[in-house]
Amino acid sequence: MTTALITGITGFVGSHLAEYLLEHTDWDIVGMARWRSPLDNIQGLVPQINEGRRVRLVYGDLTDGISVARAVADADADYIFHLAAQSFPKTSFTAPAQTMDVNAIGTIRLLEAIKDHGRDPWVHVCSSSEVYGRTKIVPITEDAPFHPASPYAVSKITADLMARHYAEAYGMKILVTRLFTHTGPRRGDVFAESTFAKQIAMIEAGLTPPVVKVGNLNSTRTIADVRDAVRAYHMLLTVNPKPGAVYNIGGTHTCTIGDILEHLRGLATVPFEIQTDPARLRPVDADNQIPSCEKFTRQTGWQPEIPFEKTMSDLLSFWRDKVKLGVPLQR
């Protein structure tokens, strides 16, 4: 039986990837999670986890090499999707050392564990479009220079380069992706479009005044749906994969953060005002995040399928459902 290990299975992308693999393959899934990780994102999988049907959890923390090695050995996987990370760029400005430890050194711990285990699985290391930062090249291709705009981006550059080093130095079957802005149901509320949707849902429910607080609305992004992204991740390791390769993955709908807010405004059932909140601004922002995904499309035939309008509608519906549960939410 084929087995896949997903680090960060309880996260936004990891939970969607687990669901995709369970639906579209016959693989068994092992999810690496910290003992304290909330299970909200994988609530739908809990019955299968409890019954031992195709999916189970192993406990590991990227800051603890012993636990990572044990998780890799326990999973004994054919495919490894490394998605676990401190994934919020703004937080990295206040916690740069932790971000580097988790994202950069944590990736090295994982790669060492895989190398020492001796199974030789196919490995996907998830980098980020943030590595390009304030690049002047648009659309951004894989050979664009790195110009990181946050400690998060620096940590992802390190993980990106180390993954390719391990592929070259040790002959490991590692591939790297740089995923551009992606969203959809379960997107964390620290990200712009998701906090907009959450605030709108709270305003509609009468829980907060009719004001949406925002950061920088002028940054340009190309939006992808997370469900398209995890389909790409599966194809990455199963459609003629090339060890050491790196690919951009992203959507086709390019707009400003302000355009996203205006689209969500059109879906709202009540009017609201917009107010800039200085606490939501990054010291430096990564602008013009517009990808070229031609390399990955040529390699696999992948194309994004879910339109921007559905992504935004589903995101807002997710937050409306969360508000209906009556769980206290921070604005």
C-alpha positions as CSV (number, residue, x, y, z in Angstrom):
1,M,0.0,0.0,0.0
2,T,1.3,3.5,-0.9
3,T,1.7,5.9,2.0
4,A,2.0,9.6,2.0
5,L,3.3,11.7,5.0
6,I,2.0,15.2,5.2
7,T,3.8,17.5,7.7
8,G,1.5,20.2,8.8
9,I,-1.7,18.2,8.1
10,T,-3.7,20.3,10.6
11,G,-2.9,23.5,8.7
12,F,-4.8,25.2,5.9
13,V,-3.1,23.6,2.9
14,G,-2.3,20.3,4.7
15,S,-5.9,19.6,5.5
16,H,-7.0,20.3,2.0
17,L,-4.2,18.1,0.6
18,A,-5.2,15.2,2.9
19,E,-8.8,15.4,1.7
20,Y,-7.7,15.5,-1.9
21,L,-5.5,12.5,-1.6
22,L,-8.1,10.5,0.3
23,E,-10.6,11.3,-2.5
24,H,-8.5,10.9,-5.5
25,T,-6.0,8.2,-4.6
26,D,-6.0,4.9,-2.7
27,W,-3.0,6.0,-0.6
28,D,-2.9,5.8,3.2
29,I,-2.2,9.2,4.8
30,V,0.0,9.8,7.8
31,G,-0.2,13.4,9.2
32,M,2.6,14.9,11.3
33,A,1.2,17.3,13.8
34,R,2.4,18.9,17.1
35,W,0.6,17.5,20.2
36,R,-0.9,21.0,20.7
37,S,-2.1,21.5,17.2
38,P,-5.8,22.3,16.9
39,L,-7.8,19.8,14.9
40,D,-10.4,22.3,13.6
41,N,-9.2,22.0,10.0
42,I,-9.3,18.2,10.0
43,Q,-12.6,17.8,11.8
44,G,-14.0,15.9,8.8
45,L,-11.1,13.4,9.1
46,V,-11.4,12.7,12.8
47,P,-13.8,9.8,12.4
48,Q,-11.4,8.1,10.0
49,I,-8.5,8.8,12.3
50,N,-10.3,7.3,15.3
51,E,-11.3,4.2,13.3
52,G,-7.8,3.9,11.7
53,R,-9.3,4.1,8.1
54,R,-6.5,5.2,5.8
55,V,-5.4,8.2,7.9
56,R,-3.6,8.5,11.1
57,L,-1.5,11.1,13.0
58,V,2.0,10.9,14.3
59,Y,3.4,13.6,16.6
60,G,6.4,15.6,15.7
61,D,7.7,19.2,16.0
62,L,10.1,20.7,13.5
63,T,12.0,22.3,16.3
64,D,12.7,18.8,17.8
65,G,14.9,16.6,15.6
66,I,14.3,13.4,17.6
67,S,10.5,13.7,17.1
68,V,10.9,14.4,13.4
69,A,13.1,11.4,12.9
70,R,10.6,9.2,14.8
71,A,7.7,10.5,12.7
72,V,9.6,9.8,9.4
73,A,10.5,6.3,10.5
74,D,6.9,5.6,11.8
75,A,5.3,6.8,8.5
76,D,7.8,5.0,6.3
77,A,6.2,6.9,3.4
78,D,6.5,6.6,-0.3
79,Y,5.7,10.3,-0.7
80,I,6.4,13.2,1.7
81,F,4.7,16.6,1.4
82,H,6.5,19.1,3.7
83,L,4.0,21.8,4.4
84,A,4.5,22.6,8.1
85,A,5.8,26.1,8.7
86,Q,5.5,29.3,10.5
87,S,3.6,30.7,7.6
88,F,2.7,34.3,8.4
89,P,5.1,36.9,7.0
90,K,4.1,39.6,9.4
91,T,4.6,37.5,12.5
92,S,8.2,36.8,11.3
93,F,9.1,40.4,12.0
94,T,8.3,39.9,15.7
95,A,9.5,36.3,15.9
96,P,12.4,36.1,13.4
97,A,14.4,33.5,15.3
98,Q,11.5,31.2,15.8
99,T,10.5,31.6,12.1
100,M,14.0,30.6,11.0
101,D,14.2,27.7,13.4
102,V,10.9,26.2,12.2
103,N,11.1,27.0,8.5
104,A,14.8,26.7,7.7
105,I,16.4,24.5,10.4
106,G,13.2,22.5,10.7
107,T,13.4,21.6,7.0
108,I,17.0,20.6,7.5
109,R,16.0,18.4,10.4
110,L,13.3,16.7,8.2
111,L,15.7,16.2,5.3
112,E,18.3,14.7,7.5
113,A,15.7,12.3,9.0
114,I,14.6,11.3,5.5
115,K,18.2,10.8,4.4
116,D,19.1,8.7,7.4
117,H,15.9,6.6,7.2
118,G,16.9,5.2,3.9
119,R,13.5,4.7,2.3
120,D,14.2,7.2,-0.6
121,P,10.7,8.6,-1.0
122,W,9.6,11.4,-3.3
123,V,9.7,14.6,-1.3
124,H,7.9,17.9,-1.9
125,V,9.3,20.9,-0.1
126,C,6.9,23.8,-0.1
127,S,8.8,27.1,-0.5
128,S,7.0,30.4,-1.2
129,S,6.6,33.1,-3.7
130,E,7.7,35.4,-0.9
131,V,11.3,34.5,-1.8
132,Y,11.0,36.8,-4.7
133,G,9.9,39.7,-2.5
134,R,10.3,43.1,-4.1
135,T,11.3,41.8,-7.5
136,K,11.1,44.0,-10.6
137,I,10.5,41.1,-12.9
138,V,6.9,40.6,-13.9
139,P,5.6,38.0,-14.5
140,I,8.0,36.2,-12.0
141,T,9.8,33.2,-13.4
142,E,11.7,30.6,-11.4
143,D,15.0,32.2,-12.3
144,A,14.0,35.6,-11.0
145,P,16.5,36.8,-8.3
146,F,15.5,36.5,-4.6
147,H,14.8,39.8,-2.9
148,P,13.2,38.9,0.4
149,A,10.9,41.4,2.1
150,S,10.5,39.6,5.5
151,P,12.3,37.2,7.8
152,Y,9.7,34.7,6.7
153,A,11.0,35.0,3.1
154,V,14.6,34.6,4.3
155,S,13.7,31.4,6.1
156,K,11.9,30.1,3.0
157,I,14.9,30.9,0.8
158,T,17.1,28.8,3.2
159,A,14.6,25.9,3.0
160,D,14.4,26.2,-0.8
161,L,18.1,26.1,-1.3
162,M,18.7,23.4,1.2
163,A,16.1,21.2,-0.4
164,R,17.8,21.5,-3.7
165,H,21.2,21.0,-2.1
166,Y,20.0,17.6,-0.6
167,A,18.7,16.6,-4.0
168,E,22.0,17.3,-5.6
169,A,24.4,16.2,-2.9
170,Y,22.7,13.0,-1.8
171,G,20.6,12.0,-4.8
172,M,17.4,12.5,-2.9
173,K,14.1,12.8,-4.9
174,I,13.2,16.2,-3.8
175,L,11.2,18.8,-5.7
176,V,10.4,22.4,-4.6
177,T,7.4,24.6,-5.2
178,R,7.0,28.3,-4.8
179,L,3.2,28.8,-4.3
180,F,1.8,32.3,-4.9
181,T,-1.1,33.7,-3.0
182,H,-3.7,31.0,-2.4
183,T,-6.9,31.0,-0.4
184,G,-10.2,29.4,0.2
185,P,-12.1,27.8,3.1
186,R,-10.1,27.5,6.3
187,R,-7.6,30.2,5.3
188,G,-6.1,31.7,8.5
189,D,-7.5,35.0,9.6
190,V,-4.1,36.6,9.7
191,F,-4.1,36.9,5.9
192,A,-5.8,39.9,4.3
193,E,-8.6,38.3,2.3
194,S,-9.6,36.0,5.1
195,T,-9.7,38.7,7.8
196,F,-11.8,40.8,5.4
197,A,-14.3,37.9,5.1
198,K,-14.3,37.2,8.8
199,Q,-14.9,40.8,9.7
200,I,-17.8,41.0,7.1
201,A,-19.3,37.8,8.6
202,M,-19.1,39.3,12.1
203,I,-20.6,42.6,10.9
204,E,-23.5,40.8,9.2
205,A,-24.2,38.9,12.5
206,G,-24.2,42.2,14.4
207,L,-21.2,41.2,16.5
208,T,-19.1,44.2,15.6
209,P,-19.6,47.8,14.3
210,P,-19.8,48.1,10.4
211,V,-16.1,48.9,9.9
212,V,-13.6,46.6,8.2
213,K,-10.0,47.2,9.4
214,V,-7.3,46.8,6.7
215,G,-3.6,47.1,6.1
216,N,-2.0,47.8,2.7
217,L,-4.6,47.6,0.0
218,N,-2.3,48.5,-2.9
219,S,-0.2,45.3,-3.1
220,T,-0.8,43.3,-6.3
221,R,-1.5,39.6,-6.0
222,T,-2.4,36.7,-8.3
223,I,-5.0,34.6,-6.5
224,A,-5.2,30.8,-6.6
225,D,-7.6,28.5,-4.9
226,V,-6.1,26.1,-2.3
227,R,-8.0,23.2,-3.9
228,D,-6.2,23.8,-7.2
229,A,-2.9,24.1,-5.3
230,V,-3.2,20.7,-3.6
231,R,-4.1,19.1,-7.0
232,A,-0.9,20.6,-8.3
233,Y,1.1,19.2,-5.4
234,H,-0.2,15.7,-6.1
235,M,0.7,16.1,-9.8
236,L,4.1,17.4,-8.8
237,L,5.2,14.0,-7.4
238,T,3.3,11.7,-9.7
239,V,3.5,13.2,-13.2
240,N,7.0,12.6,-14.5
241,P,8.7,14.2,-11.5
242,K,12.2,15.5,-11.8
243,P,14.4,15.4,-8.7
244,G,15.9,18.9,-7.9
245,A,13.3,20.7,-10.0
246,V,11.6,23.9,-8.7
247,Y,8.3,25.3,-9.9
248,N,6.1,28.3,-9.5
249,I,2.5,27.5,-8.8
250,G,-0.2,30.1,-8.9
251,G,-3.5,31.3,-10.2
252,T,-4.5,33.5,-13.1
253,H,-6.7,36.2,-11.4
254,T,-4.4,39.3,-10.8
255,C,-5.7,42.1,-8.6
256,T,-4.9,44.4,-5.7
257,I,-5.7,43.6,-2.1
258,G,-8.2,46.5,-2.4
259,D,-9.9,44.8,-5.3
260,I,-10.4,41.7,-3.2
261,L,-12.0,43.7,-0.5
262,E,-14.3,45.4,-3.0
263,H,-15.4,42.0,-4.4
264,L,-16.2,40.8,-0.9
265,R,-18.1,44.0,-0.3
266,G,-20.3,43.1,-3.3
267,L,-21.1,39.7,-1.6
268,A,-21.9,41.3,1.8
269,T,-25.5,41.7,3.0
270,V,-24.8,44.9,4.9
271,P,-22.8,48.1,4.2
272,F,-19.6,48.8,6.0
273,E,-16.8,51.4,6.1
274,I,-13.1,50.8,5.6
275,Q,-10.5,51.9,8.1
276,T,-6.7,51.5,7.9
277,D,-5.2,49.8,10.9
278,P,-1.4,50.6,11.3
279,A,-1.0,47.3,13.2
280,R,-2.0,45.4,10.0
281,L,0.8,47.0,8.0
282,R,4.1,45.1,7.4
283,P,7.4,47.1,7.8
284,V,8.2,46.0,4.1
285,D,5.7,44.5,1.7
286,A,6.2,42.1,-1.2
287,D,4.6,43.8,-4.2
288,N,3.7,42.6,-7.7
289,Q,3.4,39.0,-6.8
290,I,2.4,37.9,-10.4
291,P,3.7,34.5,-11.4
292,S,4.6,32.7,-14.6
293,C,3.6,29.1,-14.1
294,E,4.5,28.0,-17.6
295,K,7.3,25.7,-16.5
296,F,5.0,23.6,-14.2
297,T,2.2,23.6,-16.8
298,R,4.5,22.3,-19.5
299,Q,5.8,19.6,-17.1
300,T,2.4,18.3,-15.8
301,G,-0.4,19.8,-17.8
302,W,-1.8,21.4,-14.6
303,Q,-4.0,24.5,-14.9
304,P,-6.1,26.3,-12.3
305,E,-9.8,25.4,-12.6
306,I,-11.6,27.2,-9.7
307,P,-12.6,30.8,-10.6
308,F,-11.8,33.7,-8.3
309,E,-15.5,34.3,-7.7
310,K,-16.1,30.8,-6.3
311,T,-13.0,31.1,-4.1
312,M,-14.2,34.3,-2.5
313,S,-17.7,33.1,-2.1
314,D,-16.6,29.9,-0.4
315,L,-14.2,31.8,1.8
316,L,-17.0,34.1,3.0
317,S,-19.4,31.2,3.5
318,F,-16.7,29.5,5.6
319,W,-16.6,32.5,8.0
320,R,-20.3,32.9,8.1
321,D,-20.6,29.3,9.2
322,K,-17.9,29.9,11.9
323,V,-19.8,32.9,13.2
324,K,-23.0,30.9,13.4
325,L,-21.3,28.4,15.7
326,G,-21.1,31.1,18.3
327,V,-17.4,30.6,19.1
328,P,-15.9,33.9,20.2
329,L,-13.7,35.4,17.4
330,Q,-11.1,38.1,17.6
331,R,-11.8,40.8,15.1
